[in-house]
Amino acid sequence: MRKSSSPSLSNCNSVLANKIFGIPLDELQQGGHPDNEVPFIVRHVVDYIEEHGGLEQQGLFQVNGNAETVEWLRQRYDSGEEVDLVKEADVPSAI
């Protein structure tokens, strides 16, 4: 399994202390890790999908995640809580 190249949550506190969903990606990145052009949440979810076989799942983006799980994850990210997608989500809910 490859090591995630995304910045740690502690390095992105300025981003995670603010709302993540519903704001433009360029604004989200302005508060992110200076060495990474991709907003933290995008990198976090992509790393999870790659590491857990999501790229091999046929119709991945056609399968809805559990609505309650999706909303719970959104609230956790927006509140700045650390999210462990391995323990708390499945691939469809993560995307």
N, C-alpha and C positions, 0 to 999 in steps of 0.2 A: 504494500500500500504506500502511495507516495505521501510525503509530508505536505501539508497545506501551505501554500505560499501566501495566504491571506494574512493581513496584520492581525494581531491579537486584539481582543476586545479592549484591553487596557490602553492600547495605542489609539483606539477610536472613540474614546469616551466623549469627545466633543461632538461627534456625529450621533452617538447613541443616546446622549442626554437630550437630544431633540427628536422631534417626530421624524420618522423615516418614510412612512407611506404617505402618498398624496403630495409630495414635493418634487420639483424637477430634479433629475439625476445630476445635473451640473451643480446645483446647490448642495445636494447631498455630498458630492465629492469634495467640495470646497472645504468641508470640515473633516475630511477623511485623512488617511495616512498619506503624507506628502510624496512618498516614493511609489505609490500605486495609483494608476490612472482609473482604476475600476473601483466604484463604491464598495465599501466593506460588505454590505448585505448581498450584493451580486456575487462577489468572489466567494463568500461563505456558502451560498446556495449552490453555485457551480461546482465548487470543490466537493460538496456533499454528493451531488448527483454523479460526478465522475467516480468518486470513491466507492459508491454503493450500487454500481451497475445500471444506473439510470440511462446511460447512453445506449445500452443494449436492449432496453425495453421498447418493444414495438408500440407505437401509438402513445408514447409517454405524455405528450402535451394534449392528448385527447381524453385522458383519464382525469376526472375531477378528484381533488383531494377531499378529505372529510371536512365539511364546512366548519364544524366546531374546532377542529385542530388548526385549520387555516386561520381562523379568527383569533384563536389563543396565541398562535405564533406571532401574528401581526401585532397583537397587544404587547407581547413580551419584547419584541424588537423595538416598538415605539417607546416603551418605558425604559429602555436601556438595559434590561436584564440580559444576562448571558444565556444564549440558546444553544443547547446541545442537540442538534438535529438527529444524531444517531440514536439518542435515547427518547426523544420527544416527538419524532415525526416519521413519516414515510415519504418516499420520493414524490408521489403526486401531491401531497400536502405541502412539501417544501417549495414546489414550483408554483 
